[in-house]
Amino acid sequence: MARKYSKGAGTDVKREMKKFKKGTLKSGKGGKGGTVTSRKQAIAIGLSEARKKGKKVPKKRAT
């Protein structure tokens, strides 16, 4: 079975989770949205960063 996410994408999420746990992860454009308070939001930011860099990440789910 193929990997859904690249190893590089996992690294990006890991980096954002460290920032989240440290309490320094900010949301919004330029970090003006305030401090991130949920794990899901931190993961979403990490995946978004990976997408911007062109790493292998599945498309966003339509809700």
mmCIF file of the N, C-alpha and C atoms, coordinates in Angstrom:
data_MODEL
# 
_entry.id   MODEL 
# 
loop_
_atom_site.group_PDB 
_atom_site.id 
_atom_site.type_symbol 
_atom_site.label_atom_id 
_atom_site.label_alt_id 
_atom_site.label_comp_id 
_atom_site.label_asym_id 
_atom_site.label_entity_id 
_atom_site.label_seq_id 
_atom_site.pdbx_PDB_ins_code 
_atom_site.Cartn_x 
_atom_site.Cartn_y 
_atom_site.Cartn_z 
_atom_site.occupancy 
_atom_site.B_iso_or_equiv 
_atom_site.pdbx_formal_charge 
_atom_site.auth_seq_id 
_atom_site.auth_comp_id 
_atom_site.auth_asym_id 
_atom_site.auth_atom_id 
_atom_site.pdbx_PDB_model_num 
ATOM 1   N N  . MET A 1 1  ? 0.832   -1.186 0.000  1.00 0.00 ? 1  MET A N  1 
ATOM 2   C CA . MET A 1 1  ? 0.000   0.000  0.000  1.00 0.00 ? 1  MET A CA 1 
ATOM 3   C C  . MET A 1 1  ? 0.881   1.256  0.000  1.00 0.00 ? 1  MET A C  1 
ATOM 4   N N  . ALA A 1 2  ? 0.531   2.227  -0.784 1.00 0.00 ? 2  ALA A N  1 
ATOM 5   C CA . ALA A 1 2  ? 1.327   3.445  -0.902 1.00 0.00 ? 2  ALA A CA 1 
ATOM 6   C C  . ALA A 1 2  ? 1.073   4.379  0.284  1.00 0.00 ? 2  ALA A C  1 
ATOM 7   N N  . ARG A 1 3  ? 2.061   5.213  0.561  1.00 0.00 ? 3  ARG A N  1 
ATOM 8   C CA . ARG A 1 3  ? 1.919   6.200  1.633  1.00 0.00 ? 3  ARG A CA 1 
ATOM 9   C C  . ARG A 1 3  ? 0.989   7.314  1.184  1.00 0.00 ? 3  ARG A C  1 
ATOM 10  N N  . LYS A 1 4  ? 0.073   7.726  2.060  1.00 0.00 ? 4  LYS A N  1 
ATOM 11  C CA . LYS A 1 4  ? -0.820  8.842  1.740  1.00 0.00 ? 4  LYS A CA 1 
ATOM 12  C C  . LYS A 1 4  ? -0.078  10.168 1.868  1.00 0.00 ? 4  LYS A C  1 
ATOM 13  N N  . TYR A 1 5  ? 0.773   10.251 2.885  1.00 0.00 ? 5  TYR A N  1 
ATOM 14  C CA . TYR A 1 5  ? 1.517   11.478 3.156  1.00 0.00 ? 5  TYR A CA 1 
ATOM 15  C C  . TYR A 1 5  ? 3.008   11.205 3.008  1.00 0.00 ? 5  TYR A C  1 
ATOM 16  N N  . SER A 1 6  ? 3.739   12.164 2.447  1.00 0.00 ? 6  SER A N  1 
ATOM 17  C CA . SER A 1 6  ? 5.185   11.984 2.311  1.00 0.00 ? 6  SER A CA 1 
ATOM 18  C C  . SER A 1 6  ? 5.849   12.146 3.687  1.00 0.00 ? 6  SER A C  1 
ATOM 19  N N  . LYS A 1 7  ? 7.079   11.662 3.783  1.00 0.00 ? 7  LYS A N  1 
ATOM 20  C CA . LYS A 1 7  ? 7.824   11.799 5.041  1.00 0.00 ? 7  LYS A CA 1 
ATOM 21  C C  . LYS A 1 7  ? 8.073   13.269 5.350  1.00 0.00 ? 7  LYS A C  1 
ATOM 22  N N  . GLY A 1 8  ? 8.284   14.053 4.299  1.00 0.00 ? 8  GLY A N  1 
ATOM 23  C CA . GLY A 1 8  ? 8.498   15.497 4.475  1.00 0.00 ? 8  GLY A CA 1 
ATOM 24  C C  . GLY A 1 8  ? 7.276   16.186 5.056  1.00 0.00 ? 8  GLY A C  1 
ATOM 25  N N  . ALA A 1 9  ? 6.093   15.733 4.659  1.00 0.00 ? 9  ALA A N  1 
ATOM 26  C CA . ALA A 1 9  ? 4.857   16.306 5.194  1.00 0.00 ? 9  ALA A CA 1 
ATOM 27  C C  . ALA A 1 9  ? 4.739   15.976 6.682  1.00 0.00 ? 9  ALA A C  1 
ATOM 28  N N  . GLY A 1 10 ? 5.134   14.762 7.043  1.00 0.00 ? 10 GLY A N  1 
ATOM 29  C CA . GLY A 1 10 ? 5.117   14.361 8.450  1.00 0.00 ? 10 GLY A CA 1 
ATOM 30  C C  . GLY A 1 10 ? 6.048   15.215 9.283  1.00 0.00 ? 10 GLY A C  1 
ATOM 31  N N  . THR A 1 11 ? 7.180   15.569 8.704  1.00 0.00 ? 11 THR A N  1 
ATOM 32  C CA . THR A 1 11 ? 8.156   16.420 9.392  1.00 0.00 ? 11 THR A CA 1 
ATOM 33  C C  . THR A 1 11 ? 7.575   17.815 9.628  1.00 0.00 ? 11 THR A C  1 
ATOM 34  N N  . ASP A 1 12 ? 6.858   18.335 8.620  1.00 0.00 ? 12 ASP A N  1 
ATOM 35  C CA . ASP A 1 12 ? 6.238   19.659 8.756  1.00 0.00 ? 12 ASP A CA 1 
ATOM 36  C C  . ASP A 1 12 ? 5.206   19.659 9.880  1.00 0.00 ? 12 ASP A C  1 
ATOM 37  N N  . VAL A 1 13 ? 4.396   18.603 9.938  1.00 0.00 ? 13 VAL A N  1 
ATOM 38  C CA . VAL A 1 13 ? 3.381   18.501 10.992 1.00 0.00 ? 13 VAL A CA 1 
ATOM 39  C C  . VAL A 1 13 ? 4.061   18.387 12.354 1.00 0.00 ? 13 VAL A C  1 
ATOM 40  N N  . LYS A 1 14 ? 5.121   17.598 12.425 1.00 0.00 ? 14 LYS A N  1 
ATOM 41  C CA . LYS A 1 14 ? 5.859   17.428 13.676 1.00 0.00 ? 14 LYS A CA 1 
ATOM 42  C C  . LYS A 1 14 ? 6.407   18.773 14.176 1.00 0.00 ? 14 LYS A C  1 
ATOM 43  N N  . ARG A 1 15 ? 6.939   19.568 13.249 1.00 0.00 ? 15 ARG A N  1 
ATOM 44  C CA . ARG A 1 15 ? 7.493   20.881 13.597 1.00 0.00 ? 15 ARG A CA 1 
ATOM 45  C C  . ARG A 1 15 ? 6.401   21.789 14.178 1.00 0.00 ? 15 ARG A C  1 
ATOM 46  N N  . GLU A 1 16 ? 5.224   21.792 13.523 1.00 0.00 ? 16 GLU A N  1 
ATOM 47  C CA . GLU A 1 16 ? 4.122   22.636 13.993 1.00 0.00 ? 16 GLU A CA 1 
ATOM 48  C C  . GLU A 1 16 ? 3.598   22.157 15.347 1.00 0.00 ? 16 GLU A C  1 
ATOM 49  N N  . MET A 1 17 ? 3.598   20.833 15.571 1.00 0.00 ? 17 MET A N  1 
ATOM 50  C CA . MET A 1 17 ? 3.148   20.300 16.856 1.00 0.00 ? 17 MET A CA 1 
ATOM 51  C C  . MET A 1 17 ? 4.090   20.723 17.979 1.00 0.00 ? 17 MET A C  1 
ATOM 52  N N  . LYS A 1 18 ? 5.389   20.782 17.685 1.00 0.00 ? 18 LYS A N  1 
ATOM 53  C CA . LYS A 1 18 ? 6.354   21.236 18.698 1.00 0.00 ? 18 LYS A CA 1 
ATOM 54  C C  . LYS A 1 18 ? 6.076   22.692 19.077 1.00 0.00 ? 18 LYS A C  1 
ATOM 55  N N  . LYS A 1 19 ? 5.811   23.522 18.050 1.00 0.00 ? 19 LYS A N  1 
ATOM 56  C CA . LYS A 1 19 ? 5.488   24.928 18.305 1.00 0.00 ? 19 LYS A CA 1 
ATOM 57  C C  . LYS A 1 19 ? 4.208   25.037 19.125 1.00 0.00 ? 19 LYS A C  1 
ATOM 58  N N  . PHE A 1 20 ? 3.211   24.194 18.799 1.00 0.00 ? 20 PHE A N  1 
ATOM 59  C CA . PHE A 1 20 ? 1.934   24.193 19.510 1.00 0.00 ? 20 PHE A CA 1 
ATOM 60  C C  . PHE A 1 20 ? 2.132   23.846 20.981 1.00 0.00 ? 20 PHE A C  1 
ATOM 61  N N  . LYS A 1 21 ? 2.911   22.788 21.238 1.00 0.00 ? 21 LYS A N  1 
ATOM 62  C CA . LYS A 1 21 ? 3.138   22.351 22.611 1.00 0.00 ? 21 LYS A CA 1 
ATOM 63  C C  . LYS A 1 21 ? 3.929   23.382 23.414 1.00 0.00 ? 21 LYS A C  1 
ATOM 64  N N  . LYS A 1 22 ? 4.802   24.114 22.703 1.00 0.00 ? 22 LYS A N  1 
ATOM 65  C CA . LYS A 1 22 ? 5.597   25.158 23.334 1.00 0.00 ? 22 LYS A CA 1 
ATOM 66  C C  . LYS A 1 22 ? 4.747   26.403 23.625 1.00 0.00 ? 22 LYS A C  1 
ATOM 67  N N  . GLY A 1 23 ? 3.635   26.546 22.864 1.00 0.00 ? 23 GLY A N  1 
ATOM 68  C CA . GLY A 1 23 ? 2.734   27.684 23.040 1.00 0.00 ? 23 GLY A CA 1 
ATOM 69  C C  . GLY A 1 23 ? 3.060   28.860 22.158 1.00 0.00 ? 23 GLY A C  1 
ATOM 70  N N  . THR A 1 24 ? 3.868   28.624 21.097 1.00 0.00 ? 24 THR A N  1 
ATOM 71  C CA . THR A 1 24 ? 4.275   29.730 20.227 1.00 0.00 ? 24 THR A CA 1 
ATOM 72  C C  . THR A 1 24 ? 3.628   29.686 18.845 1.00 0.00 ? 24 THR A C  1 
ATOM 73  N N  . LEU A 1 25 ? 2.764   28.697 18.590 1.00 0.00 ? 25 LEU A N  1 
ATOM 74  C CA . LEU A 1 25 ? 2.140   28.560 17.273 1.00 0.00 ? 25 LEU A CA 1 
ATOM 75  C C  . LEU A 1 25 ? 0.999   29.555 17.134 1.00 0.00 ? 25 LEU A C  1 
ATOM 76  N N  . LYS A 1 26 ? 1.052   30.381 16.087 1.00 0.00 ? 26 LYS A N  1 
ATOM 77  C CA . LYS A 1 26 ? 0.038   31.402 15.837 1.00 0.00 ? 26 LYS A CA 1 
ATOM 78  C C  . LYS A 1 26 ? -0.730  31.040 14.574 1.00 0.00 ? 26 LYS A C  1 
ATOM 79  N N  . SER A 1 27 ? -1.964  31.500 14.491 1.00 0.00 ? 27 SER A N  1 
ATOM 80  C CA . SER A 1 27 ? -2.775  31.237 13.306 1.00 0.00 ? 27 SER A CA 1 
ATOM 81  C C  . SER A 1 27 ? -3.029  32.538 12.555 1.00 0.00 ? 27 SER A C  1 
ATOM 82  N N  . GLY A 1 28 ? -3.519  32.398 11.333 1.00 0.00 ? 28 GLY A N  1 
ATOM 83  C CA . GLY A 1 28 ? -3.861  33.567 10.537 1.00 0.00 ? 28 GLY A CA 1 
ATOM 84  C C  . GLY A 1 28 ? -2.679  34.108 9.766  1.00 0.00 ? 28 GLY A C  1 
ATOM 85  N N  . LYS A 1 29 ? -2.969  35.039 8.898  1.00 0.00 ? 29 LYS A N  1 
ATOM 86  C CA . LYS A 1 29 ? -1.940  35.627 8.043  1.00 0.00 ? 29 LYS A CA 1 
ATOM 87  C C  . LYS A 1 29 ? -0.950  36.434 8.898  1.00 0.00 ? 29 LYS A C  1 
ATOM 88  N N  . GLY A 1 30 ? 0.290   36.042 8.842  1.00 0.00 ? 30 GLY A N  1 
ATOM 89  C CA . GLY A 1 30 ? 1.323   36.741 9.606  1.00 0.00 ? 30 GLY A CA 1 
ATOM 90  C C  . GLY A 1 30 ? 1.239   36.483 11.095 1.00 0.00 ? 30 GLY A C  1 
ATOM 91  N N  . GLY A 1 31 ? 0.460   35.464 11.506 1.00 0.00 ? 31 GLY A N  1 
ATOM 92  C CA . GLY A 1 31 ? 0.350   35.125 12.922 1.00 0.00 ? 31 GLY A CA 1 
ATOM 93  C C  . GLY A 1 31 ? -0.482  36.105 13.732 1.00 0.00 ? 31 GLY A C  1 
ATOM 94  N N  . LYS A 1 32 ? -1.388  36.841 13.043 1.00 0.00 ? 32 LYS A N  1 
ATOM 95  C CA . LYS A 1 32 ? -2.184  37.855 13.736 1.00 0.00 ? 32 LYS A CA 1 
ATOM 96  C C  . LYS A 1 32 ? -3.508  37.310 14.272 1.00 0.00 ? 32 LYS A C  1 
ATOM 97  N N  . GLY A 1 33 ? -3.778  36.018 14.039 1.00 0.00 ? 33 GLY A N  1 
ATOM 98  C CA . GLY A 1 33 ? -5.047  35.433 14.478 1.00 0.00 ? 33 GLY A CA 1 
ATOM 99  C C  . GLY A 1 33 ? -5.049  34.971 15.920 1.00 0.00 ? 33 GLY A C  1 
ATOM 100 N N  . GLY A 1 34 ? -3.922  35.004 16.567 1.00 0.00 ? 34 GLY A N  1 
ATOM 101 C CA . GLY A 1 34 ? -3.854  34.567 17.964 1.00 0.00 ? 34 GLY A CA 1 
ATOM 102 C C  . GLY A 1 34 ? -3.210  33.201 18.093 1.00 0.00 ? 34 GLY A C  1 
ATOM 103 N N  . THR A 1 35 ? -3.061  32.759 19.322 1.00 0.00 ? 35 THR A N  1 
ATOM 104 C CA . THR A 1 35 ? -2.410  31.485 19.612 1.00 0.00 ? 35 THR A CA 1 
ATOM 105 C C  . THR A 1 35 ? -3.348  30.325 19.305 1.00 0.00 ? 35 THR A C  1 
ATOM 106 N N  . VAL A 1 36 ? -2.796  29.273 18.745 1.00 0.00 ? 36 VAL A N  1 
ATOM 107 C CA . VAL A 1 36 ? -3.567  28.067 18.422 1.00 0.00 ? 36 VAL A CA 1 
ATOM 108 C C  . VAL A 1 36 ? -3.827  27.298 19.706 1.00 0.00 ? 36 VAL A C  1 
ATOM 109 N N  . THR A 1 37 ? -5.088  26.834 19.887 1.00 0.00 ? 37 THR A N  1 
ATOM 110 C CA . THR A 1 37 ? -5.436  26.151 21.132 1.00 0.00 ? 37 THR A CA 1 
ATOM 111 C C  . THR A 1 37 ? -5.811  24.687 20.933 1.00 0.00 ? 37 THR A C  1 
ATOM 112 N N  . SER A 1 38 ? -5.981  24.224 19.684 1.00 0.00 ? 38 SER A N  1 
ATOM 113 C CA . SER A 1 38 ? -6.373  22.824 19.495 1.00 0.00 ? 38 SER A CA 1 
ATOM 114 C C  . SER A 1 38 ? -5.349  22.050 18.675 1.00 0.00 ? 38 SER A C  1 
ATOM 115 N N  . ARG A 1 39 ? -5.227  20.755 18.991 1.00 0.00 ? 39 ARG A N  1 
ATOM 116 C CA . ARG A 1 39 ? -4.305  19.869 18.280 1.00 0.00 ? 39 ARG A CA 1 
ATOM 117 C C  . ARG A 1 39 ? -4.679  19.774 16.804 1.00 0.00 ? 39 ARG A C  1 
ATOM 118 N N  . LYS A 1 40 ? -5.983  19.670 16.521 1.00 0.00 ? 40 LYS A N  1 
ATOM 119 C CA . LYS A 1 40 ? -6.453  19.540 15.138 1.00 0.00 ? 40 LYS A CA 1 
ATOM 120 C C  . LYS A 1 40 ? -6.038  20.746 14.307 1.00 0.00 ? 40 LYS A C  1 
ATOM 121 N N  . GLN A 1 41 ? -6.126  21.929 14.900 1.00 0.00 ? 41 GLN A N  1 
ATOM 122 C CA . GLN A 1 41 ? -5.748  23.147 14.198 1.00 0.00 ? 41 GLN A CA 1 
ATOM 123 C C  . GLN A 1 41 ? -4.241  23.144 13.916 1.00 0.00 ? 41 GLN A C  1 
ATOM 124 N N  . ALA A 1 42 ? -3.445  22.670 14.861 1.00 0.00 ? 42 ALA A N  1 
ATOM 125 C CA . ALA A 1 42 ? -1.995  22.602 14.684 1.00 0.00 ? 42 ALA A CA 1 
ATOM 126 C C  . ALA A 1 42 ? -1.645  21.645 13.541 1.00 0.00 ? 42 ALA A C  1 
ATOM 127 N N  . ILE A 1 43 ? -2.318  20.497 13.484 1.00 0.00 ? 43 ILE A N  1 
ATOM 128 C CA . ILE A 1 43 ? -2.079  19.527 12.409 1.00 0.00 ? 43 ILE A CA 1 
ATOM 129 C C  . ILE A 1 43 ? -2.477  20.119 11.074 1.00 0.00 ? 43 ILE A C  1 
ATOM 130 N N  . ALA A 1 44 ? -3.607  20.818 11.031 1.00 0.00 ? 44 ALA A N  1 
ATOM 131 C CA . ALA A 1 44 ? -4.083  21.444 9.794  1.00 0.00 ? 44 ALA A CA 1 
ATOM 132 C C  . ALA A 1 44 ? -3.076  22.474 9.281  1.00 0.00 ? 44 ALA A C  1 
ATOM 133 N N  . ILE A 1 45 ? -2.474  23.232 10.181 1.00 0.00 ? 45 ILE A N  1 
ATOM 134 C CA . ILE A 1 45 ? -1.468  24.224 9.790  1.00 0.00 ? 45 ILE A CA 1 
ATOM 135 C C  . ILE A 1 45 ? -0.245  23.523 9.203  1.00 0.00 ? 45 ILE A C  1 
ATOM 136 N N  . GLY A 1 46 ? 0.183   22.424 9.842  1.00 0.00 ? 46 GLY A N  1 
ATOM 137 C CA . GLY A 1 46 ? 1.331   21.662 9.340  1.00 0.00 ? 46 GLY A CA 1 
ATOM 138 C C  . GLY A 1 46 ? 1.075   21.106 7.948  1.00 0.00 ? 46 GLY A C  1 
ATOM 139 N N  . LEU A 1 47 ? -0.118  20.560 7.718  1.00 0.00 ? 47 LEU A N  1 
ATOM 140 C CA . LEU A 1 47 ? -0.461  20.014 6.399  1.00 0.00 ? 47 LEU A CA 1 
ATOM 141 C C  . LEU A 1 47 ? -0.552  21.127 5.352  1.00 0.00 ? 47 LEU A C  1 
ATOM 142 N N  . SER A 1 48 ? -1.073  22.265 5.757  1.00 0.00 ? 48 SER A N  1 
ATOM 143 C CA . SER A 1 48 ? -1.169  23.404 4.851  1.00 0.00 ? 48 SER A CA 1 
ATOM 144 C C  . SER A 1 48 ? 0.225   23.859 4.406  1.00 0.00 ? 48 SER A C  1 
ATOM 145 N N  . GLU A 1 49 ? 1.157   23.916 5.358  1.00 0.00 ? 49 GLU A N  1 
ATOM 146 C CA . GLU A 1 49 ? 2.545   24.290 5.040  1.00 0.00 ? 49 GLU A CA 1 
ATOM 147 C C  . GLU A 1 49 ? 3.150   23.291 4.056  1.00 0.00 ? 49 GLU A C  1 
ATOM 148 N N  . ALA A 1 50 ? 2.884   22.000 4.280  1.00 0.00 ? 50 ALA A N  1 
ATOM 149 C CA . ALA A 1 50 ? 3.416   20.956 3.395  1.00 0.00 ? 50 ALA A CA 1 
ATOM 150 C C  . ALA A 1 50 ? 2.848   21.109 1.990  1.00 0.00 ? 50 ALA A C  1 
ATOM 151 N N  . ARG A 1 51 ? 1.545   21.435 1.891  1.00 0.00 ? 51 ARG A N  1 
ATOM 152 C CA . ARG A 1 51 ? 0.917   21.641 0.575  1.00 0.00 ? 51 ARG A CA 1 
ATOM 153 C C  . ARG A 1 51 ? 1.578   22.801 -0.159 1.00 0.00 ? 51 ARG A C  1 
ATOM 154 N N  . LYS A 1 52 ? 1.840   23.886 0.571  1.00 0.00 ? 52 LYS A N  1 
ATOM 155 C CA . LYS A 1 52 ? 2.465   25.069 -0.036 1.00 0.00 ? 52 LYS A CA 1 
ATOM 156 C C  . LYS A 1 52 ? 3.843   24.736 -0.606 1.00 0.00 ? 52 LYS A C  1 
ATOM 157 N N  . LYS A 1 53 ? 4.566   23.832 0.087  1.00 0.00 ? 53 LYS A N  1 
ATOM 158 C CA . LYS A 1 53 ? 5.905   23.435 -0.362 1.00 0.00 ? 53 LYS A CA 1 
ATOM 159 C C  . LYS A 1 53 ? 5.851   22.396 -1.476 1.00 0.00 ? 53 LYS A C  1 
ATOM 160 N N  . GLY A 1 54 ? 4.642   21.912 -1.814 1.00 0.00 ? 54 GLY A N  1 
ATOM 161 C CA . GLY A 1 54 ? 4.489   20.945 -2.911 1.00 0.00 ? 54 GLY A CA 1 
ATOM 162 C C  . GLY A 1 54 ? 4.750   19.507 -2.515 1.00 0.00 ? 54 GLY A C  1 
ATOM 163 N N  . LYS A 1 55 ? 4.643   19.195 -1.232 1.00 0.00 ? 55 LYS A N  1 
ATOM 164 C CA . LYS A 1 55 ? 4.872   17.820 -0.777 1.00 0.00 ? 55 LYS A CA 1 
ATOM 165 C C  . LYS A 1 55 ? 3.615   16.979 -0.976 1.00 0.00 ? 55 LYS A C  1 
ATOM 166 N N  . LYS A 1 56 ? 3.772   15.659 -0.915 1.00 0.00 ? 56 LYS A N  1 
ATOM 167 C CA . LYS A 1 56 ? 2.660   14.751 -1.172 1.00 0.00 ? 56 LYS A CA 1 
ATOM 168 C C  . LYS A 1 56 ? 1.698   14.729 0.020  1.00 0.00 ? 56 LYS A C  1 
ATOM 169 N N  . VAL A 1 57 ? 0.548   15.374 -0.175 1.00 0.00 ? 57 VAL A N  1 
ATOM 170 C CA . VAL A 1 57 ? -0.495  15.446 0.840  1.00 0.00 ? 57 VAL A CA 1 
ATOM 171 C C  . VAL A 1 57 ? -1.831  15.310 0.114  1.00 0.00 ? 57 VAL A C  1 
ATOM 172 N N  . PRO A 1 58 ? -2.743  14.448 0.596  1.00 0.00 ? 58 PRO A N  1 
ATOM 173 C CA . PRO A 1 58 ? -4.053  14.343 -0.054 1.00 0.00 ? 58 PRO A CA 1 
ATOM 174 C C  . PRO A 1 58 ? -4.805  15.666 -0.048 1.00 0.00 ? 58 PRO A C  1 
ATOM 175 N N  . LYS A 1 59 ? -5.739  15.833 -0.983 1.00 0.00 ? 59 LYS A N  1 
ATOM 176 C CA . LYS A 1 59 ? -6.524  17.060 -1.062 1.00 0.00 ? 59 LYS A CA 1 
ATOM 177 C C  . LYS A 1 59 ? -7.389  17.209 0.180  1.00 0.00 ? 59 LYS A C  1 
ATOM 178 N N  . LYS A 1 60 ? -7.795  18.459 0.452  1.00 0.00 ? 60 LYS A N  1 
ATOM 179 C CA . LYS A 1 60 ? -8.648  18.719 1.600  1.00 0.00 ? 60 LYS A CA 1 
ATOM 180 C C  . LYS A 1 60 ? -9.974  18.002 1.417  1.00 0.00 ? 60 LYS A C  1 
ATOM 181 N N  . ARG A 1 61 ? -10.555 17.516 2.532  1.00 0.00 ? 61 ARG A N  1 
ATOM 182 C CA . ARG A 1 61 ? -11.856 16.859 2.476  1.00 0.00 ? 61 ARG A CA 1 
ATOM 183 C C  . ARG A 1 61 ? -12.950 17.893 2.319  1.00 0.00 ? 61 ARG A C  1 
ATOM 184 N N  . ALA A 1 62 ? -13.921 17.626 1.448  1.00 0.00 ? 62 ALA A N  1 
ATOM 185 C CA . ALA A 1 62 ? -15.073 18.514 1.305  1.00 0.00 ? 62 ALA A CA 1 
ATOM 186 C C  . ALA A 1 62 ? -16.055 18.203 2.424  1.00 0.00 ? 62 ALA A C  1 
ATOM 187 N N  . THR A 1 63 ? -16.471 19.237 3.166  1.00 0.00 ? 63 THR A N  1 
ATOM 188 C CA . THR A 1 63 ? -17.389 19.001 4.286  1.00 0.00 ? 63 THR A CA 1 
ATOM 189 C C  . THR A 1 63 ? -18.765 19.506 3.979  1.00 0.00 ? 63 THR A C  1 
# 
